[in-house]
Amino acid sequence: MKTTQLTKSDFLRKVANYEEHPDEWVFKGEKPCIVDFYAEWYGPCKMISSILDELATEFSGKIDIYKVNTDKEEDLVSAFGIRNIPSVLFCPLNKRPQMARGNMSKSEFKKAIQNVLLK
């Protein structure tokens, strides 16, 4: 399994429709997910990208891993207050999402997946 690129319309359909529910988080996914807000040209984002590709295979069927290109999806960047990249949104099934900013190692991602998404 690979990571999946999201546009704003994909995000509204697969993750959360924040326009329809501006005051509450209503998760639309069937599995917990990670949303990576990234830029193709930025080195730390490239490092995380390879880690997320590995994790997409490792956790296939358990979580979804999405990517949002911050240079192309300005509405999503604005909606989530993204000021620094990489920024990663962890979306559990029945709880509020949690945002992590900055570089993370594979072991830090695995710990977050276990403690935030799969617990």
N, C-alpha and C positions, 0 to 999 in steps of 0.2 A: 504494500500500500504506500502511496505517496501523499505528500501534503496537497491540499487543494486551494487554488487561488480563488479569492472571493471578491466580487464587486459589491457595491452597496446593495443592489437588489438581491444578490445571493445572501448577503448578511441578514437582511431583513426577513428573508424566507427561511434560512437554515439555522440562524443563531438567535436573534432577537429583533423584533420589530419595535425599535425605540420610538418611531414616529407614531405608531398606533397606541403605544403604551409609554408615554413620556415620563410618567411618574412612578413606574414600577418596572422591575426586571421580569420579563416573561420569556423564559428560555424555550426555544422552539425545537431544539435538537432531540434526537432519540438517544444519543450517547453524549457524555461529557465531551467538551472540546477545548482546544487551545487555539487562540487566534493570535498570530504573530504579525504585528504591525512593523513593517520593514521598508528599507530602500535598497534597491539592487546594487547601488554604487558604494554602499557603506560597508567597510570591512567587518565590523562586529556582527552586522546582520548576516553577512555571508557565512560566518562561523556558526551562528545559531541555525541557519538554514540547513546545513549539513547534519547537525545534531537532530533537528526536527524530522528530517527525512529518515534517519535511523530509528527514531522513536515511533514514527508512523508505522514502520514495519513491525517493530517490537510490540507495540500495543494495538496492532490491527484488530478490528472488531470490538475493542474496548473503549477507544476514544477516537474522535476525529481531530485532525490537525489542519487548520486553515491558515492562509497567508493573505494579508492585505497590503498592497503596494501603496505606501503613503504618498508617493508622487502622483498616483493616478486616482486615489479615492479620498479626495479632500473632505467630502462630507463626513465620512467615517472618522477621519483624523480629528475633525472639529467636534463631532458628537462625543468622542471619548477623551477629548482633551489631551491628545498625544502631542507632547512637546519634545520628547527625546525618543530616539530609537536606538536599539530595539526596545519595543514595549510589547509585553506578552500578556494577553487576557486569558485567565483560566476560568472556564465556565462549567461548574458542576451542574448536575441535573436539577437539584431542588434547593439550591442555595444561591446567594448573590455571587457574582463573579469577583475575582480578585485580579488586580493588575500588578505585574512585576515589570520593573524598568531596569534596563542595562543588561549587560552580558550575564549569561548563566551557563554553568557547565552542564554536561550531560547528567551527572549525578544530582545536581540541584534540580534539574527538570524532572528526573525520575522521582525524587523526593516530593516535589510539588504535585506530580501526577498521583502518587499514592495518597498523600495527605489531603489534597484539595479536591481532586476529581474522582478518585475511586473509593474513598473512605465512606 
